[in-house]
Amino acid sequence: MSALDASLFDASSESDVSSDSLAIVPAEGKYVYCIIRHQTPRDFGDIGIGGSARVYTVHHEELAAVVSDTPIVIYDPTRENVLAHEFVNETVMREFTVIPMSFGTVFRSEEDVGQLLRSTYEAFTDVLEKMKDKIEFGVQIRWDRDRVVESIEQDNDEIRKLKDEITRNASSSTYFARMQLGRLIEGALEESASRYVATVHEELKRVSVASRSNKVIGDRMIMNAAFLVNRSGEKAFDDAVKELSRRYEHLLAFKYTGPWPPYNFVNIKLKLEKAN
């Protein structure tokens, strides 16, 4: 299945909710984790951020915000807090298609959450339809640089001959010859990385709906991508990742995570208006 334009999964919406909704005052507000399509009240248990907060739904027509009660504070993105936020979304995702909200989204009252649902009703409904029965997986690839260089030296005649020449004439080989070898190897490494990434994307594109590339982290990582997958195609995607991992097991290390809510494919932007 060909990848869909990622912009199809972006939704920009404006809310008339006052910026007081995010003000730091000694009051109780509502922490919003995600949006789902559900018409009847639902309780997910005491799994919310900040300890044992009860997680439940706030409704407008067939839309529901999954929330918990919270002091109106700015939450620090500590590991504990972020994991709690993600855990709620992953729990809800087992039964529902979700639109995940950004970490730390706090509103002043249930009425303000209802206003959010009303003012963004069309955008949320549209995104929920596009995300219906879809989940996200992350695929990161790191390579063993030394082994890749060895493979390049075996396959690239120019690099192999130049290296052999430098090795045979170690005492007389010039600085420029060594520099040339270094440039050739770096160029070949860039080509290899591009080829590996293109191959992986092409293989996984066949078993996913869309993909998004993220910034790589560190010198060893050559790919950091998210893939949107139909729930019914989870096994096919899983098998494809495992086959690629086996194919390149001596050169590349795959880190495969998920399923997740579609964090990389939903972008809900709330415009908060200042109170008069």
ROLO-167804 format. One record per residue: x, y, z of N, C-alpha, C in turn; residue in one letter. Coordinates in pm, whole numbers, plus 32768, in hexadecimal, padded with zeros to 4 digits. Layout:
<<X,Y,Z>,<X,Y,Z>,<X,Y,Z>,"A">
...
//
This chain:
<<8056,7F89,8000>,<8000,8000,8000>,<8059,807C,8000>,"M">
<<803E,80D8,7FA8>,<8091,814F,7FA0>,<8079,81AA,8017>,"S">
<<80E5,81EF,803E>,<80DC,8247,80B3>,<8084,82BE,8093>,"A">
<<8032,82E5,80F4>,<7FDE,835A,80E3>,<802C,83D7,8105>,"L">
<<8005,8446,80CC>,<8041,84C7,80EC>,<802F,84E1,8181>,"D">
<<809E,84F6,81C7>,<8095,8509,8259>,<803D,857E,827E>,"A">
<<8031,85E0,8223>,<7FDF,8655,8244>,<7F4D,8630,8256>,"S">
<<7F25,85BD,8221>,<7E9B,8592,8232>,<7E7B,8577,82C3>,"L">
<<7EE2,855E,8312>,<7ECB,853A,839B>,<7EE4,85AD,83FC>,"F">
<<7EFB,8625,83C5>,<7F0A,869B,8419>,<7E83,86E1,8426>,"D">
<<7E66,870F,849E>,<7DE9,875A,84B1>,<7E07,87D3,8505>,"A">
<<7DEF,8848,84CE>,<7E01,88C3,851A>,<7D79,88F4,8546>,"S">
<<7D69,8913,85C4>,<7CE9,8941,85F5>,<7CFC,89B0,8659>,"S">
<<7C96,8A05,8663>,<7C9B,8A74,86BF>,<7C33,8A64,872B>,"E">
<<7C59,8A85,87A4>,<7BFC,8A7B,8814>,<7BE3,8B04,884E>,"S">
<<7B66,8B1A,8878>,<7B45,8B97,88B9>,<7B61,8B92,894F>,"D">
<<7B9E,8B24,897B>,<7BBB,8B16,8A09>,<7C1D,8B81,8A33>,"V">
<<7C02,8BC1,8AA1>,<7C59,8C2C,8AD3>,<7CE0,8BF5,8AFC>,"S">
<<7D48,8C49,8AF1>,<7DCD,8C20,8B1D>,<7DD1,8C09,8BB2>,"S">
<<7D69,8C35,8BFB>,<7D62,8C15,8C89>,<7D5E,8B80,8C9F>,"D">
<<7D37,8B34,8C36>,<7D31,8AA3,8C42>,<7DB9,8A69,8C65>,"S">
<<7E25,8AAF,8C40>,<7EAA,8A7D,8C5B>,<7EF0,8ACE,8CC7>,"L">
<<7EA9,8B24,8D08>,<7EE7,8B79,8D6D>,<7F09,8B26,8DE9>,"A">
<<7F71,8B4D,8E2E>,<7F99,8B0A,8EA9>,<7F52,8B4C,8F1D>,"I">
<<7EE5,8B10,8F49>,<7E99,8B44,8FBB>,<7E75,8ACF,9013>,"V">
<<7E5B,8AE8,9093>,<7E3C,8A7B,90F0>,<7DAE,8A48,90DC>,"P">
<<7D98,89FC,906F>,<7D13,89C9,9051>,<7D21,8942,900F>,"A">
<<7CB2,88FC,9000>,<7CB5,8879,8FBF>,<7C89,8886,8F2F>,"E">
<<7CD6,884C,8ED6>,<7CB7,8850,8E48>,<7CA7,87C5,8E0F>,"G">
<<7CB2,87BC,8D8B>,<7CA4,873D,8D44>,<7D1F,8727,8CEB>,"K">
<<7D62,86B7,8D02>,<7DD2,8690,8CAD>,<7D9B,863E,8C3A>,"Y">
<<7DB7,8667,8BBD>,<7D80,8624,8B48>,<7DEC,85CD,8B07>,"V">
<<7DCE,854C,8AF9>,<7E2D,84ED,8ABF>,<7E16,84D9,8A29>,"Y">
<<7D98,84C9,8A03>,<7D7A,84A9,8977>,<7CE6,84C0,895D>,"C">
<<7CC4,84B9,88DD>,<7C3A,84C5,88B0>,<7C13,8443,886C>,"I">
<<7B99,8413,8889>,<7B67,8399,884B>,<7AD9,83B0,8819>,"I">
<<7AA5,8351,87CE>,<7A18,8355,87A7>,<79CC,82F4,8800>,"R">
<<7978,832A,885A>,<792D,82D6,88B8>,<78C0,832D,88F6>,"H">
<<7846,82F7,88FF>,<77D5,8349,8929>,<77AD,8338,89BB>,"Q">
<<77D5,82CB,89FA>,<77AB,82B1,8A83>,<7820,82C1,8AE3>,"T">
<<7806,82EA,8B5F>,<7872,82FD,8BC0>,<78C5,827E,8BD1>,"P">
<<7946,8292,8BE0>,<79A0,8220,8BEF>,<7A09,823E,8C5A>,"R">
<<7A22,81DF,8CB0>,<7A86,81EB,8D1A>,<7AF6,8188,8CFD>,"D">
<<7B73,81BB,8CF6>,<7BE6,8165,8CD7>,<7C34,813E,8D54>,"F">
<<7C07,816A,8DC7>,<7C4A,8144,8E43>,<7CAA,81AF,8E74>,"G">
<<7CEA,8190,8EE4>,<7D45,81F0,8F26>,<7DD2,81E3,8EED>,"D">
<<7DE4,8211,8E72>,<7E65,8200,8E2D>,<7E9F,8285,8E00>,"I">
<<7E66,82F5,8E2D>,<7E8D,8376,8DF7>,<7F10,83AD,8E2B>,"G">
<<7F3E,8417,8DEC>,<7FBA,845A,8E10>,<7FB1,8492,8E9E>,"I">
<<801F,848D,8EE4>,<8023,84C2,8F6B>,<8001,845B,8FD6>,"G">
<<7FFD,83DB,8FAF>,<7FE3,8375,9014>,<7F6B,8321,8FF0>,"G">
<<7F02,8329,9042>,<7E8E,82D2,902F>,<7E14,831F,9000>,"S">
<<7E26,8380,8FA9>,<7DB6,83D0,8F7A>,<7D59,837C,8F24>,"A">
<<7CD8,838D,8F37>,<7C75,8344,8EE8>,<7C6E,837E,8E5B>,"R">
<<7C70,8326,8DF8>,<7C6A,834F,8D6C>,<7BDF,832F,8D37>,"V">
<<7B9D,8394,8CFC>,<7B13,8383,8CCF>,<7AFD,83DC,8C55>,"Y">
<<7A82,83DD,8C23>,<7A65,8426,8BA7>,<7A0C,849E,8BBF>,"T">
<<7A22,8506,8B6E>,<79CD,857C,8B67>,<799A,8582,8AD7>,"V">
<<7918,859C,8AC2>,<78DA,8585,8A41>,<78A0,8603,8A00>,"H">
<<789F,85FD,897B>,<7850,8657,8928>,<7823,8607,88AF>,"H">
<<77A1,85ED,88A7>,<7769,8597,883F>,<77B6,8512,8840>,"E">
<<77EC,84E6,87CA>,<7830,8463,87CE>,<78C5,846E,87EB>,"E">
<<78F6,84E6,8807>,<7982,84F7,882C>,<7992,84F1,88C3>,"L">
<<7A06,84C0,88EF>,<7A23,84BC,897E>,<7AB6,84DD,8994>,"A">
<<7ACF,852F,89F7>,<7B58,8549,8A24>,<7B75,84EE,8A9B>,"A">
<<7BE7,84AD,8A98>,<7C11,8458,8B07>,<7C63,84AF,8B67>,"V">
<<7C34,84BE,8BE3>,<7C6D,8520,8C3F>,<7C80,84E3,8CCA>,"V">
<<7CC8,852C,8D1C>,<7CCA,8511,8DAC>,<7CCE,8596,8DF4>,"S">
<<7CA1,8597,8E72>,<7CA7,8611,8EC2>,<7D37,862E,8EE9>,"D">
<<7D5A,86AE,8EEC>,<7DE4,86D4,8F08>,<7DE9,8761,8F3F>,"T">
<<7E4A,8780,8F92>,<7E63,880D,8FB1>,<7E8A,8854,8F30>,"P">
<<7E6B,88D3,8F25>,<7E90,891E,8EAD>,<7F21,894A,8EBD>,"I">
<<7F79,88F5,8E89>,<8009,890C,8E93>,<8048,88EE,8E0C>,"V">
<<80C4,8918,8DFB>,<8112,88F2,8D86>,<8162,8876,8DAC>,"I">
<<8147,8808,8D69>,<8189,8789,8D8A>,<8215,8785,8D4E>,"Y">
<<8276,875F,8DA1>,<82FD,8749,8D6F>,<82FF,86C7,8D1F>,"D">
<<8344,86C6,8CAC>,<8349,864C,8C5B>,<83AD,85E7,8C92>,"P">
<<839C,85C2,8D11>,<83F1,855C,8D4B>,<83CD,84D5,8D0F>,"T">
<<8426,8475,8D1F>,<840D,83EF,8CEA>,<838B,83B6,8D24>,"R">
<<8376,83C9,8DA6>,<82FF,8394,8DE7>,<8280,83D2,8DAD>,"E">
<<8280,8455,8D9B>,<820A,8499,8D67>,<81EE,8474,8CD6>,"N">
<<8258,8470,8C84>,<8244,844F,8BF6>,<8213,83C0,8BE7>,"V">
<<824B,8364,8C35>,<821E,82D9,8C2F>,<818D,82CB,8C5A>,"L">
<<8165,8319,8CC0>,<80DA,8314,8CED>,<807C,8346,8C7F>,"A">
<<80A2,83B2,8C3D>,<8054,83E8,8BCE>,<8047,8380,8B5E>,"H">
<<80B7,8343,8B39>,<80B6,82E0,8ACE>,<8068,8264,8AF5>,"E">
<<8071,823C,8B74>,<802B,81C4,8BA1>,<7F94,81D2,8B91>,"F">
<<7F60,8248,8BB2>,<7ED1,825E,8BA2>,<7EAA,8253,8B0F>,"V">
<<7EF6,8294,8AB8>,<7ED6,828E,8A29>,<7EDE,81FF,89F4>,"N">
<<7F43,81B4,8A20>,<7F50,812A,89F2>,<7EDE,80D3,8A27>,"E">
<<7EB1,80EE,8AA1>,<7E40,80A3,8AD9>,<7DC1,80BE,8A89>,"T">
<<7DA7,813D,8A6C>,<7D2F,8162,8A21>,<7D37,812B,8992>,"V">
<<7DAF,812A,895A>,<7DC4,80FE,88D0>,<7D9E,806B,88BA>,"M">
<<7D9F,801D,8923>,<7D7C,7F8E,8915>,<7CED,7F7C,88E4>,"R">
<<7C97,7FDE,8901>,<7C0A,7FD3,88DC>,<7BDD,803B,8877>,"E">
<<7C24,80AC,8870>,<7BF3,811C,8820>,<7C60,8151,87C5>,"F">
<<7C34,8190,8757>,<7C8D,81E5,8709>,<7CA0,8266,8757>,"T">
<<7D1C,8293,8768>,<7D35,8308,87BD>,<7D7B,8376,876E>,"V">
<<7D5B,83F1,8794>,<7DAB,8466,876D>,<7DFA,848E,87E9>,"I">
<<7E7B,8471,87EF>,<7EC8,8493,8867>,<7EDD,8529,8873>,"P">
<<7ECC,855D,88EA>,<7EE8,85E9,8905>,<7F76,85F8,8937>,"M">
<<7FAC,866F,892B>,<8035,8688,8959>,<8040,8674,89EF>,"S">
<<80B5,8648,8A1B>,<80CF,863B,8AAA>,<80B8,86C1,8AF0>,"F">
<<8075,86BB,8B63>,<8063,8733,8BB5>,<7FEE,878A,8B8F>,"G">
<<7F8E,8755,8B40>,<7F19,87A4,8B19>,<7EB5,87A8,8B8C>,"T">
<<7EA8,881C,8BCA>,<7E51,882D,8C3F>,<7DEC,889C,8C24>,"V">
<<7D6C,8882,8C41>,<7D04,88E6,8C36>,<7CC9,8904,8CC0>,"F">
<<7C8B,8978,8CC9>,<7C5C,89A8,8D4A>,<7BE4,895A,8D7F>,"R">
<<7B8D,892C,8D24>,<7B10,88F0,8D51>,<7ADB,888F,8CEA>,"S">
<<7A78,8841,8D14>,<7A35,87E6,8CB7>,<79EE,8835,8C4A>,"E">
<<79BB,88AA,8C6B>,<7979,88FE,8C08>,<79DA,8928,8B9B>,"E">
<<7A55,8947,8BC1>,<7AB9,896D,8B5E>,<7ADD,88F8,8B04>,"D">
<<7AE2,8880,8B3C>,<7AFC,8809,8AE9>,<7A8B,87F6,8A86>,"V">
<<7A0E,8809,8AB5>,<799D,8801,8A5B>,<79A4,8868,89EC>,"G">
<<79D1,88E1,8A0D>,<79E2,8949,89A8>,<7A4D,8922,8942>,"Q">
<<7AB8,88E1,8971>,<7B1F,88AD,8916>,<7AE0,884D,88B1>,"L">
<<7A8E,87F0,88E1>,<7A50,878E,8888>,<79F1,87D2,8826>,"L">
<<79A6,8835,8855>,<7949,887A,87FC>,<7992,88CB,8791>,"R">
<<79F8,8914,87B9>,<7A3B,896F,875C>,<7A93,8925,86F8>,"S">
<<7ABA,88AC,8717>,<7B10,885E,86BC>,<7AC8,87E0,868C>,"T">
<<7A45,87E2,8693>,<79F6,8769,8676>,<7A15,8731,85EA>,"Y">
<<7A11,8785,8586>,<7A27,8756,84FD>,<7AB4,8721,84EA>,"E">
<<7B17,8768,8521>,<7BA2,873C,8512>,<7BB9,86B6,8557>,"A">
<<7B88,86A9,85D3>,<7B99,862C,861B>,<7B53,85B9,85D3>,"F">
<<7AD9,85D2,85A5>,<7A8D,8569,8560>,<7AD4,853C,84E2>,"T">
<<7B0B,859C,8497>,<7B53,857D,841C>,<7BD0,852A,8438>,"D">
<<7C1D,8552,849D>,<7C97,850A,84BC>,<7C78,847E,84F1>,"V">
<<7C12,8472,8545>,<7BEC,83EE,8579>,<7BC5,8390,8508>,"L">
<<7B83,83C5,84A3>,<7B5E,8370,8431>,<7BDB,8343,83E6>,"E">
<<7C3B,839F,83D2>,<7CB6,837C,838B>,<7D0D,831B,83DC>,"K">
<<7D08,8327,8460>,<7D5A,82D2,84B7>,<7D13,8252,84E3>,"M">
<<7C99,823D,84B3>,<7C4A,81CA,84E0>,<7C96,8147,84CC>,"K">
<<7CA3,80FB,8539>,<7CE3,8076,8537>,<7D72,807B,8505>,"D">
<<7DB9,80E9,8523>,<7E45,80F5,84FD>,<7E9B,810A,857A>,"K">
<<7F12,80D2,8576>,<7F70,80DB,85E6>,<7FFA,80FF,85B0>,"I">
<<804F,812C,8609>,<80D4,8159,85E1>,<8140,80FB,8617>,"E">
<<81A7,80E5,85C5>,<821D,809C,85F1>,<8299,80F1,85D4>,"F">
<<82FC,80E5,862B>,<837A,812A,8616>,<83E5,80C8,85EB>,"G">
<<8437,80F0,858B>,<84A8,809E,855E>,<8525,80F4,855B>,"V">
<<8585,80CF,85AC>,<8608,8111,85AB>,<8671,80AD,857D>,"Q">
<<86D2,80DE,8532>,<873E,8088,8501>,<87C4,80C7,8526>,"I">
<<8817,8076,8565>,<88A2,809C,8580>,<88FD,803A,8538>,"R">
<<896E,806A,850A>,<89C7,800E,84C5>,<8A4B,7FFC,850F>,"W">
<<8A8C,7F8B,84EE>,<8B13,7F70,851F>,<8B71,7FAA,84B6>,"D">
<<8BA3,8021,84D2>,<8BF1,806B,846D>,<8C6A,801B,843C>,"R">
<<8CB0,7FDB,8499>,<8D29,7F91,8471>,<8D07,7F20,8411>,"D">
<<8C9A,7ED8,842D>,<8C73,7E6A,83D5>,<8C44,7E9D,834E>,"R">
<<8C01,7F0F,834F>,<8BD4,7F49,82D0>,<8C4D,7F74,827D>,"V">
<<8CB1,7FAE,82BE>,<8D2B,7FD6,8277>,<8D70,7F5B,823C>,"V">
<<8D77,7EEF,8289>,<8DB3,7E72,8256>,<8D69,7E41,81DB>,"E">
<<8CE4,7E49,81DF>,<8C94,7E1E,816D>,<8CAD,7E77,80F4>,"S">
<<8CB9,7EFA,810C>,<8CD5,7F58,809F>,<8D5D,7F3C,8061>,"I">
<<8DC0,7F23,80B4>,<8E48,7F0A,8083>,<8E4D,7E8C,802E>,"E">
<<8DFA,7E2A,8050>,<8DF6,7DAE,8002>,<8DB1,7DC1,7F7B>,"Q">
<<8D4C,7E17,7F77>,<8CFB,7E25,7EFE>,<8D27,7E96,7EA3>,"D">
<<8D6F,7EF9,7ED8>,<8D95,7F6F,7E89>,<8E26,7F61,7E5B>,"N">
<<8E39,7F4B,7DD9>,<8EBF,7F32,7DA2>,<8F1C,7FA9,7DB9>,"D">
<<8EEB,8021,7DA6>,<8F41,8098,7DB3>,<8F73,80A6,7E42>,"E">
<<8F1B,8094,7EA2>,<8F43,80A1,7F2E>,<8FA1,802F,7F55>,"I">
<<8F83,7FB7,7F29>,<8FD7,7F45,7F4D>,<9065,7F55,7F16>,"R">
<<9070,7F7E,7E98>,<90F4,7F8E,7E5A>,<9144,7FFC,7E9C>,"K">
<<9102,806D,7EBB>,<9148,80DB,7EFB>,<9176,80B5,7F87>,"L">
<<9123,806D,7FD1>,<914A,8042,8057>,<91BE,7FE0,8051>,"K">
<<91BA,7F84,7FF1>,<9228,7F25,7FE3>,<92AA,7F6D,7FC0>,"D">
<<92A0,7FD1,7F6A>,<9317,801C,7F44>,<9353,8066,7FBB>,"E">
<<92FE,80A4,800C>,<932D,80EB,8084>,<936A,8089,80E7>,"I">
<<932E,8014,80F4>,<9361,7FAF,8152>,<93E9,7F7C,8125>,"T">
<<93FB,7F61,80A3>,<947A,7F2D,806F>,<94E9,7F95,8079>,"R">
<<94C3,8014,806E>,<9528,807E,8072>,<9511,80D9,80EB>,"N">
<<9504,8099,815D>,<94E1,80E2,81D7>,<9544,8151,81F5>,"A">
<<95C5,8138,81DB>,<962A,819B,81FF>,<962E,8210,819E>,"S">
<<95FF,81FA,8123>,<960A,8264,80BE>,<9583,829A,8090>,"S">
<<9518,825E,80BF>,<9495,828D,8093>,<9480,831E,80C1>,"S">
<<9440,836A,806C>,<9434,83F9,8088>,<93B8,8418,80DB>,"T">
<<93BD,848B,8119>,<934C,84BF,8165>,<92D2,84CC,810B>,"Y">
<<92E9,84F7,808F>,<927B,850C,8032>,<9239,8489,800A>,"F">
<<9287,841E,8001>,<924F,839B,7FE1>,<91F3,836D,8051>,"A">
<<921E,8383,80CB>,<91CA,835D,813D>,<914C,83B3,8144>,"R">
<<915A,8433,8126>,<90E6,848A,8123>,<9083,845D,80B7>,"M">
<<90B9,8437,8043>,<9064,8408,7FD7>,<9018,838A,8001>,"Q">
<<905E,8330,8045>,<901E,82B5,8074>,<8FAD,82D6,80D6>,"L">
<<8FCA,8333,8132>,<8F64,835A,8193>,<8EE9,8395,814F>,"G">
<<8EFE,83EA,80EA>,<8E8C,8427,80A3>,<8E3B,83BD,8058>,"R">
<<8E82,835F,8019>,<8E3D,82F4,7FD0>,<8DE7,829F,802E>,"L">
<<8E1F,8280,80A3>,<8DD5,822E,8103>,<8D5B,8279,8137>,"I">
<<8D6D,82FA,8159>,<8CFB,8348,818B>,<8C8E,8354,8122>,"E">
<<8CB6,8368,80A6>,<8C54,8370,803B>,<8C09,82ED,802A>,"G">
<<8C53,827F,8033>,<8C15,81FC,8025>,<8BB8,81DE,809B>,"A">
<<8BDF,820D,8112>,<8B89,81FB,8187>,<8B05,8246,8177>,"L">
<<8B0B,82C0,8146>,<8A91,830D,812F>,<8A36,82C8,80C9>,"E">
<<8A73,8294,8060>,<8A26,824C,7FFB>,<89E8,81CE,8037>,"E">
<<8A33,8187,8089>,<8A01,810D,80C7>,<898D,812B,8124>,"S">
<<899C,8194,8177>,<8930,81B9,81D3>,<88B2,81DB,8185>,"A">
<<88BE,822A,811C>,<884A,824F,80CB>,<880A,81D4,808D>,"S">
<<885D,8177,8060>,<8828,80FF,8020>,<87DF,80A6,8084>,"R">
<<8819,8095,80FB>,<87D8,8044,8163>,<8751,8080,818A>,"Y">
<<8751,8104,81A1>,<86D6,8148,81CC>,<866C,8140,815F>,"V">
<<8694,8155,80E2>,<8635,814F,8073>,<85F9,80C3,8067>,"A">
<<864C,805D,8078>,<861C,7FD3,806E>,<85B9,7FB4,80DC>,"T">
<<85D9,7FDC,8157>,<857F,7FC3,81C8>,<84FB,800B,81B4>,"V">
<<8501,808A,818D>,<8486,80D5,8176>,<8431,8094,8108>,"H">
<<8472,8068,809E>,<8429,802C,802F>,<83E4,7FAB,805B>,"E">
<<842B,7F59,80AA>,<83F1,7EDB,80D9>,<837C,7EF4,8139>,"E">
<<838E,7F53,8195>,<8327,7F6B,81FA>,<82B2,7FBC,81C3>,"L">
<<82C9,8006,8158>,<825D,8052,8119>,<81F0,7FF4,80E6>,"K">
<<8217,7F7C,80C0>,<81B7,7F1C,808A>,<8155,7EEA,80F3>,"R">
<<817B,7EF4,8172>,<8127,7EBE,81DD>,<80FE,7F2B,8240>,"V">
<<8101,7FA8,8214>,<80D8,8018,826A>,<8085,807A,8219>,"S">
<<8046,80D6,825F>,<7FF1,813B,821F>,<8040,81BA,8201>,"V">
<<8099,81DF,825D>,<80E8,8259,824D>,<8164,824D,82A2>,"A">
<<81C5,82A1,8286>,<8241,82A2,82D5>,<826F,8331,82EA>,"S">
<<82BE,8344,834F>,<82F6,83C8,836B>,<8383,83B6,83A3>,"R">
<<83E2,83FD,8369>,<846D,83F7,8396>,<8485,8460,8400>,"S">
<<84C9,8438,846B>,<84EF,8492,84D7>,<8586,84A0,84DC>,"N">
<<85B3,8500,8527>,<8643,851C,8531>,<868C,84A6,8571>,"K">
<<86FD,8481,8535>,<874D,8415,856F>,<8797,8449,85E9>,"V">
<<87B9,83ED,8642>,<87F9,8411,86C1>,<887F,83CA,86C9>,"I">
<<88EB,8416,86D2>,<8970,83DB,86E0>,<89AC,83B5,865A>,"G">
<<8A2A,838B,865E>,<8A76,836C,85E4>,<8A52,82E3,85A9>,"D">
<<8A23,8287,85FC>,<8A0A,8200,85CC>,<897F,81EF,8590>,"R">
<<8922,8246,85B2>,<889B,8238,857D>,<8892,826E,84EF>,"M">
<<8859,821E,8495>,<884A,824B,840B>,<87B7,825B,83E5>,"I">
<<875C,822C,843A>,<86CE,823B,841C>,<867E,8243,849D>,"M">
<<861E,829F,849F>,<85C3,82AF,8511>,<853C,82D3,84D6>,"N">
<<84E5,826F,84C8>,<8469,8285,847D>,<83F1,824F,84C9>,"A">
<<837E,8287,84A8>,<82FE,8258,84DD>,<82A9,8229,8468>,"A">
<<825E,81BC,847F>,<820A,8183,8417>,<817B,8175,844B>,"F">
<<811E,81A0,83FA>,<8090,8192,841B>,<805E,8111,83DA>,"L">
<<8020,80BA,842C>,<7FFE,8034,83FF>,<7F6C,8016,8422>,"V">
<<7F25,7FD7,83C6>,<7EA0,7FA6,83E6>,<7EAA,7F37,844F>,"N">
<<7E4E,7F38,84AE>,<7E4F,7ECF,8515>,<7E4E,7E45,84D5>,"R">
<<7E03,7E36,846A>,<7DFB,7DB4,8429>,<7E7E,7D8B,83E6>,"S">
<<7ED8,7DED,83D1>,<7F57,7DD0,8391>,<7FCD,7DCB,83F0>,"G">
<<7FB0,7DC5,8472>,<801C,7DC8,84D5>,<807C,7D52,84C3>,"E">
<<8048,7CDB,84AE>,<809F,7C66,84A1>,<80F6,7C70,8424>,"K">
<<80BB,7C9F,83B6>,<8108,7CAD,833B>,<817A,7D11,834E>,"A">
<<815F,7D7E,8394>,<81C8,7DE1,83AE>,<8233,7DA6,8409>,"F">
<<8207,7D60,8471>,<8264,7D21,84CE>,<82BF,7CBE,8484>,"D">
<<8285,7C6D,842E>,<82D4,7C0B,83E3>,<8338,7C4F,8386>,"D">
<<8310,7CC0,834A>,<8369,7D07,82EE>,<83E2,7D40,8339>,"A">
<<83CA,7D78,83B0>,<8439,7DAD,83FF>,<8499,7D3C,8428>,"V">
<<8462,7CCC,8452>,<84B6,7C5A,847B>,<8508,7C25,8405>,"K">
<<84CC,7C20,838E>,<8515,7BEF,831A>,<8589,7C4D,82F6>,"E">
<<8571,7CD0,82FD>,<85DB,7D30,82E3>,<864A,7D26,834A>,"L">
<<8623,7D12,83C8>,<8686,7D05,8433>,<86DF,7C8B,841B>,"S">
<<86A3,7C1D,83EF>,<86F2,7BA5,83D2>,<874D,7BBB,8359>,"R">
<<8719,7C00,82F4>,<8767,7C16,8279>,<87E7,7C64,8295>,"R">
<<87DF,7CC5,82EF>,<8852,7D1D,8308>,<888D,7D08,8395>,"Y">
<<8879,7C93,83CE>,<889D,7C7F,845B>,<8930,7C95,8479>,"E">
<<8989,7C85,8417>,<8A18,7C97,8431>,<8A45,7D29,8422>,"H">
<<89EE,7D7D,83ED>,<8A12,7E08,83D5>,<89BB,7E6C,841F>,"L">
<<893A,7E4D,842C>,<88DA,7EAD,8462>,<8892,7E73,84DB>,"L">
<<8876,7ECC,853C>,<8828,7EA7,85B2>,<87A5,7EF3,85AE>,"A">
<<8735,7EAA,85B1>,<86AF,7EE5,85AA>,<8676,7EF2,8637>,"F">
<<863C,7F67,8655>,<85EF,7F79,86CF>,<855F,7F95,86A5>,"K">
<<8506,7F3E,86CF>,<847D,7F3C,869D>,<8421,7F50,8715>,"Y">
<<83D1,7FBC,8715>,<837C,7FDB,8787>,<82EA,7FEE,875C>,"T">
<<828F,7FD9,87B8>,<8202,7FEC,879E>,<81B4,7F70,87C6>,"G">
<<8131,7F72,87B0>,<80E6,7FDD,876D>,<80D0,8056,87C7>,"P">
<<80C9,80CB,8786>,<80B3,814A,87C9>,<8037,818E,878D>,"W">
<<8000,81EE,87D5>,<7FA1,8249,8794>,<7FEA,8293,8724>,"P">
<<7FA4,82CC,86C4>,<7FE5,830A,8650>,<8023,8393,866F>,"P">
<<8084,8394,86CC>,<80C1,8412,86F6>,<80FE,8461,8682>,"Y">
<<813C,841A,8625>,<8183,845D,85B8>,<8129,8483,8543>,"N">
<<80AA,845E,8549>,<8052,8473,84D6>,<7FD9,84CB,84F7>,"F">
<<7FD4,84FD,8571>,<7F68,8556,8599>,<7FA6,85D3,85D4>,"V">
<<7F79,8645,85A4>,<7FAE,86C4,85D7>,<7F3A,8722,85F2>,"N">
<<7F08,871E,866D>,<7E9A,8775,8694>,<7ED4,87F2,86D4>,"I">
<<7EBD,8864,8696>,<7EF2,88E3,86CA>,<7E80,8933,8707>,"K">
<<7E8A,894E,8788>,<7E23,899B,87CB>,<7E4F,8A2C,87D5>,"L">
<<7DF9,8A87,87AC>,<7E15,8B16,87B9>,<7DC6,8B4A,882E>,"K">
<<7E0D,8B6B,8898>,<7DCA,8B98,8912>,<7DC2,8C31,8913>,"L">
<<7D4C,8C64,892B>,<7D39,8CF5,892D>,<7D46,8D29,89BB>,"E">
<<7D86,8D9A,89C6>,<7D96,8DD7,8A4A>,<7D12,8E0D,8A7F>,"K">
<<7D00,8DFC,8AFE>,<7C86,8E31,8B3C>,<7C92,8EC9,8B45>,"A">
<<7C1F,8F0C,8B3A>,<7C1F,8F9F,8B48>,<7C2D,8FC6,8BDA>,"N">
//
